[in-house]
Structure formats: C-alpha cells, structure tokens
Amino acid sequence: MLAAVKGIVQGNTVVIEDEDIRDYNGTEVIVTLLNSPQRKAKKAPVDWDSFVIPSERGKHVDEYMKEMRENDRL
C-alpha cells in the first residue's frame, strides 16, 4: 500500500497533523523533502590586519619572545 501524508520536521522527528497513521506503525517509510532550507550567505572573511596597531615590538616579535623566554626565571 502507498500513502502520502504531509508533516513538518522538528528536530529529528516528522510531526504529522490532520492525519492518523497509527495503522502504519512499524511500516518502513521514505521521507521526501518538499523544499530545501535556504543556504546562508557566506560571511565575508575578517581582515584581521585592520585590528593591528603596528609597533616596534610587533615588528621584532621573534626577538622579543626569545628575550621574554630567556628571562622568565629569577
């Protein structure tokens, strides 16, 4: 037997209103989605460099980090 009913997806469940399908309990089904969800527009990439304030320390970060690590013990 072939039956078609309309429902709404809620989480991982299809909720069917206005139909009684209890007689089909345990029957194997195929669910066909009538419309696809809208794809979200891709976000523009963040320009991280626009948040940076150039500094002398930033230009020489490798030397600064080496100095900090070498002088971390008393």
N, C-alpha and C positions, 0 to 999 in steps of 0.2 A: 504494500500500500504506500502511496505517496501523498504527503500532506505538506502544505506550505503555511507557515504562520509568521507573523511579524513581531519583533521584540526589540528591546533596547539593551545594549551591552552596558553592564555596570560592574566594573572590576573584572573579574574572571567569570562572570555569570551573564547569561542572556535572560532578561526578565521579559516574560510574555504576558501581555494584558489582553483582555477580551477574548481569550481562548482557553479552553480546558483541554490540556494534553495529557492528563493523568493516565488515560488509557494507553498511552505510548510509553509509559515508564519502562526504562531498560532498553528501549529501541535505539539502535545506532542512528546517528544523525550526521548530516553535513550542514555546516553553517556557511551561508553566503552573505558577505557584507555588501550592503546596497550602495554605500558611498564610503570613500576613504577619508580619513581625517586629514585636515589641512596641514600641510608641512609648514613648519615655522621657517620664517625667513632667516637665512644665515646672518649671524651678527657680524658686524664689521670688526676686523682684528683691532686689538688695542695697540695704540702706539705708545709703548712703554717709555720710549726715549723722551716723549713730551713731558714726562713727570720727573725727569732728572735735571738737577741743577748742577752744571759742571763745576768741579772743584779741583784744586791741585792734588788733594788726596785721591780723588777718583781717577785722575789721570795716571797715578802711580800706585794703584791698588795692590799690585803684587808685592811691591817693596814694603808697603805699609803693613800688609798682612804678615809678611815674614818677620818684620820688626815686632809686631804685636805678639806673635807666637814665640819668638826667641826670648822676649822679656816678660813672659807670663808667670814666672816663678821668682820668689824673693830669695 
